[in-house]
Amino acid sequence: MKHRPLSRRRINDLVIHEVQRERLARIARGEIEPMCDREGFFLWSVREGGRPKYADFILPPLLYLYEQERLEHEARKEEADAPADVTAS
C-alpha cells in the first residue's frame, strides 16, 4: 500500500501545534513572557513545582489562530488609543 502524503491542512495543523509547544517550552525556561491567560496559567503551574502536560495547554489550530488574532486586535487598539508622544522643542 502506498503512503499518502499529508494534506496541506494537516501540515498546517502540525506546524501550529509545534509552534504552541515551543512557546510553552520557552515560557517554562523563562526565555519569553506569556502573551495570554492560557500561557500565564501554564507558567503558574510550572512555578508551583508542577510538571504540567503540554497537551493540556495546546489549543486546536482554529482556536489558536482566533486567540492570536484577538491578541493582535487588542494590541492595535491599545496602540491607537495611546496618546501620541509629543516632545516640545
N, C-alpha and C positions, 0 to 999 in steps of 0.2 A: 504494500500500500504506500502510495506516495505521500510525503509530508506536505501539508497545506501551509502556504505562507500565512503569516499573521496579517490580519486586515489593518488598514491604516488606523481605524478607530481603536482596535485593541492595542496597537503600538502606542497611540496617544495616551490611552488609559494607563499603560505600564510606565510611561515616562512621567505622568502626573503622580502616580503612586510613588515612584522613586524620588521625585522632587520633594514630596512631603516627607518621606522617610529621611532623606538627607538633611532637610531643615530641622527635623526633630533631633537628629543626631548632633548637629551643630549647636542647637539650643542646649542640649544636655552637656556638651563640652564647654559651654559658656562663650562660644565664638560669636554668636549673634543673639539678639533680643527677640522675644516673641512678638508677633505682629497682631495676634488676635487672642481672644479668650481661650480658645481651644489649646493653643500653644502655651499660653500662660498657665493653664491648668496642668499641662504636661510638665512644665518647668517646676511648678509647685510640687508635683508628685515626685520628681527626681530629687528636689532639695529635701523633701521629707524622708529621704532614705529609701524610698521605694524603688522598685525596678519595674516601671510601667511597661506594658506591652505597647510597642509602637503601633501595632494594628488597631489598638483601641482609640488612637488619636488620628488615624488616617481616614480622611473623608473619601466618599465615592467621587470620581472625577468631576461630575457635573456640579456637585455641591462645593467642591474645592474651587472650581472656576467661578462660581457665583460668589463665594466668600472673597476671592481675590478682587473681583470686580467691585464689590461693595466697599472693600478697604480702599481701593483706588478712588472711588467716587467720594468717599468721606475725606480722603486726603486732598482731593481737588477742591472740595467745598471749603475745608478749613483754610486752604491756601487763598481762595478767592475772598473769604470773609476776613482774613487777616489784614490789618491796616498796613498801608504802604509805608515803608521805611523812608521817611523824608529827612534828609540831613540839611541843616541850614548852613549856608556858606557865608 
